[in-house]
Amino acid sequence: MADPMPQFKSLALAALDWPARVLFPPVCAGCRRHVSQPGSLCAHCWPQLRFLEKPWCEVMGTPFTHDMGVGFLSAEAIANPPPFERARAAVSYSGVARQLVQGLKYSDRTHLAPWMARWMLRAGADLVADADVVVPVPLHWRRFLHRRFNQSAELGRVVAKLSDLPFAPMALVRVKVTRQQVGLQRAEREDNVRAAFRVPPERDIEVRGRRVLVVDDVYTTGATVGAVAKALKKGGASAVDVLTFARVLPGDFRPGKAETI
């Protein structure tokens, strides 16, 4: 006779969960319509999510319209090689993806992080397989006190847990108070974050000789993660890969739409 306990436990958990669902019914992560599962998207929002798929540049992770063959690199990767080895993102920073990022970052919707991180793992499977440790892009301590949490750390914690990798949120610190990157051009962004990060001497054991997977919410021009990669390599990291939830692609910003990142 089959053991009835697993089924009993499942029914008990469902019964305990019922009052919460009645009082706080799950809503769409994009538009707040009612949905069946917390953190999921409704039928209206799901088609707006543009997942980034192969074929893409092996270095930058930007998608190609046609398959260019194994190892083909984008013009950006050739003309301006980044200080990191590879970058991947789960979705294009447009439509509902923008709402998810801004909801996590500015509206304290930290419950979105596990769902976003799972999509990141799908896009960055090759990076995760080679990684030794996960390090989030840090906030300056003043901004952290104001915001109360670091959205990159929320994503990185889940990525590390689901990948069974060490999570090192203190391995890198932001030592310079930088301006918000919103509205800055590429050169201005690079100047803004130059020398903004450092591996503390007492923490270099967490990255020295290791391949580091850097986690952030959005890849815009690459200025921030580029500065992070340089700091990590200066601190002894053997290689750096970058995994973000969203990636800004040409056409993601249109007239009349906010460019808050």
Secondary structure, 3 states (H helix, E strand, C coil): CCCCHHHHHHHHHHHHHHHHHHHCCCECCCCCCECCCCCCCCCCCHHHCCECCCCECCCCCCECCCCCCCCCCCHHHHHCCCCCCEEEEEEECCCHHHHHHHHHHHCCCHHHHHHHHHHHHHHCHHHHHHCCEEEECCCCHHHHHHHCCCHHHHHHHHHHHHHCCCECCCCCEECCCCCCCCCCCHHHHHHHHCCCEECCHHHHHHCCCCEEEEEEEEECCCHHHHHHHHHHHHCCCCEEEEEEEEECCCCCCCCCCCCCC
